[in-house]
């Protein structure tokens, strides 16, 4: 988890469990979202609907399950950003239980103006916060 500067703690709750007695596939996307929201807030009070002039949309999501997760598990979720472009970037996620990988994934994110309903350029202030935190070249 050392290459993830941002880490988020999560305890698996009953709503995350499916009929198989383990974490549901859909719950992992919720884990990613909770961690993403905390990551954005940590960059400077940003949110999924306000990056300083626009929000984001997620055109696809990739989840790779490595081990089952169960009710009460204490998880650590790492989040990092990469592949910055003019109006998009990719977030990667890593979920561990007791320092062992349970799931990982990535979500491409596109800056989106909810008034015009169109993609837009990434706000300069947000881009600066992102590149500064991740030490990415711009």
N, C-alpha and C positions, 0 to 999 in steps of 0.2 A: 504494500500500500504506500510505500515510500515515494513513489512518483506522483501521488495525488496530494497536492497541497491542501485541498479542502476535504474534510471528512465530516460526516454526519452520522449521528447515532440513532438507531431505530430499534424498538422492541416490537416483535411480531405480536399482533393482537388477533383476537378471535375473528374479526371481520376479514382478515388476510388469508384465512384458512379455507380450503375447499373440501369437498366430500371425500377426497383421498387422505385427509388428515395432514396435509402439508400446505405450504404457501401456494396460492393460486397463481396461475400465469399472469392474470391481469393485475394482481397485487404488486408484482415486481415493477410494472410500469408506474404504479402509484408511488412505490419507494423511490424510483428515479425522479419522479416529479417533486416529491417532498424534498429530496436532496437538492434538486435544481433550484427550487424556490429559495432554500436557505443559502445556496451558493450565490445567487443573484443578489439577495438582500445583503450578504456579506461584502459584496463588491462596492456597495454604496447606496443601499436602500432601493435597488432596482427590483423589478418584478416581471413576471411573464407578460403583463399587459402594459408595463411602463419601463422602457429602457432609456428614458429621457427623451421621449418624442415618438416612440413607437412601441409595439409589443413584439411578440414572436408567435410563429406557427411552427408546427412540427409535421413535416410531410411524410415521415416514416419513422419507425423505431425498430431497433434490432436488440433482441435479448437472447443471451446464451446461458442456459441453465447448466450448472456444474454439479450441484448437490441439492438435495431437498433441504428446505427450511421449515421449522416447526413453531407452533405456538410458544411464545415466551422467549424465543431465541433473541439474543442481544446481537444486533448486526452493526457493522461499521460500513458505511457507504462512502466511497471515494468518488469525487467528481473532478473532472478537468476539461478544459477547452483546448481545441486545436483547429487547424485548417481554417483560419480566418480568411474570409473573402470580403468583397464590397458590402454585401448585405446578408451574409450567412456565416455560420461556423458549425462545428461539430462538438457535442459534449459526449464524453466517455464516462462510464460508470463502472465501479467495481464493488461488489458486495462480499464481505467476509464475515464469518462467524468464527470466533476464536482464532483469528489470523489465517483461516483457510477459506479459499475462494468458494463461494456458493453460486454466484451469478455475475455476469458482466454484460455490458451492452453499450450502445451508442445511439444518439439521436441527432440527426441534422436539424438545425434550427435556422429559420429564415426571419429576418426583421420584417415586420408587417404593420402597415398603417390600417388600423381598424375603422377609420373614418372613410378612407377611399377604397378599402378592401383590396389593397394591392401591396406587393412587396416594396420595401424602401431601403435606402442606404442605412447602414448601421450608424447610430448617433456617435459623433466623434468623442464625446465625453465617456460614453460607455465603452467604446473601443479602447480608449486609453486606459480605463480601469481594468479591462480584461487583459490587455497585453502587459500591463504593469504587474498584475497579480501572477499571471502565468509565465511571465518573462518571455513572451513571444515577440518575434520580430514583426514589424508592421509593414 
